[in-house]
Amino acid sequence: MKRSPTPFWVTNISNRNVTLSDLALNIPAFRTVNLMDTRHYQYTPEQLHKSATSGSLFYKRNMIVVRKIAPEVHKDKKAINHQSAIPSRERSILEIKEEKYEELQVSNEDFALENADLADMDSKPVFSKKE
């Protein structure tokens, strides 16, 4: 089995996809890739070194970071503890108050009388034509 040479990890730390023009490569946002992985890329160490010193990796160093070590892969897929209790309204940390304001207690008839003039305005055009 052919083993890949020394890894060359790069991480896109921006929230946008970054294009490395001299390598003809697009790195998605917040993604880390090994550019020396022979299954996916065909770069030489000289190409990558040149790009890192004076190419697109150098010019986009505020968005792309060259890593010395590989990222850690967490095999634990169970990130959520399903045995934990979900707080309900009865056991909430916050105290919920339902307050009634008298000025907001308006009957339907009073509301209709107060807003009768607005109903006429809805039927009229907003702008009049100048003649």
C-alpha positions in Angstrom: 0.0 0.0 0.0 1.4 3.4 -1.0 1.8 5.7 1.9 1.2 9.5 1.5 4.3 11.7 2.2 4.5 14.2 5.0 1.0 15.7 5.6 0.4 19.4 4.7 -2.8 20.4 6.6 -4.5 23.7 5.8 -7.6 25.1 7.6 -10.0 27.7 6.3 -10.8 29.8 9.3 -13.2 32.2 7.5 -16.9 31.8 7.0 -16.5 31.9 3.2 -15.1 29.5 0.7 -11.5 30.4 -0.3 -10.0 29.8 -3.7 -6.3 29.1 -4.0 -5.7 30.0 -7.6 -2.1 28.8 -7.9 -3.2 25.3 -6.7 -6.6 25.4 -8.5 -8.4 24.5 -5.3 -11.4 25.7 -3.5 -11.5 25.1 0.3 -15.0 25.3 1.9 -15.6 27.5 5.0 -14.3 26.1 8.3 -12.8 23.0 6.6 -9.5 21.3 7.2 -7.8 19.3 4.4 -4.5 17.5 3.9 -3.1 18.6 0.6 -0.6 15.8 0.5 -3.3 13.2 0.5 -2.6 11.3 -2.7 -6.1 9.9 -2.9 -7.6 13.4 -3.4 -4.8 15.7 -4.5 -1.7 15.5 -6.7 0.5 18.3 -5.3 4.3 18.1 -4.9 5.9 19.4 -1.7 7.6 22.1 -3.8 4.3 23.4 -5.1 2.9 23.7 -1.6 6.0 25.3 -0.2 6.1 27.8 -3.0 2.4 28.6 -2.5 3.0 29.0 1.3 5.9 31.4 0.8 4.8 33.5 -2.1 1.6 32.2 -3.6 -2.1 32.2 -2.8 -1.6 30.5 0.6 0.7 33.4 1.6 -1.7 36.1 0.3 -4.7 34.5 2.0 -3.0 33.8 5.3 -5.7 35.8 7.1 -8.2 33.2 5.9 -6.1 30.0 5.5 -3.9 28.6 8.2 -1.2 26.0 7.6 -1.3 23.5 10.4 1.7 21.6 11.8 -0.4 18.7 13.2 -3.5 16.9 12.0 -6.9 17.8 13.6 -8.3 15.5 16.2 -11.2 13.3 15.1 -13.7 12.5 17.8 -15.2 9.0 17.4 -17.8 9.6 20.1 -21.0 10.2 18.1 -23.2 10.5 21.2 -22.8 14.2 21.9 -26.3 14.5 23.4 -27.1 12.8 26.7 -30.6 11.4 26.1 -30.9 10.5 29.8 -30.7 14.1 30.9 -33.9 15.9 32.1 -35.4 18.5 29.9 -36.7 21.4 31.9 -40.5 21.8 31.6 -42.6 24.8 32.4 -43.3 23.4 35.9 -39.6 23.0 36.7 -38.3 26.0 34.8 -35.5 28.1 36.3 -37.3 31.2 35.2 -40.4 32.5 36.9 -43.1 33.1 34.3 -45.6 35.9 35.2 -48.8 36.5 33.3 -49.7 40.1 33.9 -52.9 41.7 32.7 -52.9 45.4 31.8 -56.2 47.3 32.1 -55.3 49.7 29.3 -55.0 46.8 26.9 -58.4 45.3 27.9 -60.5 46.8 25.1 -63.8 45.4 23.9 -64.4 44.7 20.2 -67.0 47.5 20.0 -64.7 50.1 21.5 -61.8 49.0 19.3 -64.1 49.3 16.2 -65.3 52.8 17.2 -61.8 54.0 17.7 -60.5 52.7 14.4 -63.6 53.5 12.2 -61.8 56.4 10.5 -58.9 54.0 9.5 -61.3 51.7 7.7 -62.2 54.6 5.4 -58.5 55.4 4.7 -57.9 51.8 3.6 -60.3 52.1 0.8 -58.8 55.3 -0.6 -55.7 55.3 -2.8 -52.4 56.2 -1.1 -51.2 58.5 -3.8 -53.3 60.8 -5.9 -52.5 61.3 -9.6 -51.4 64.8 -10.6 -53.2 66.1 -13.5 
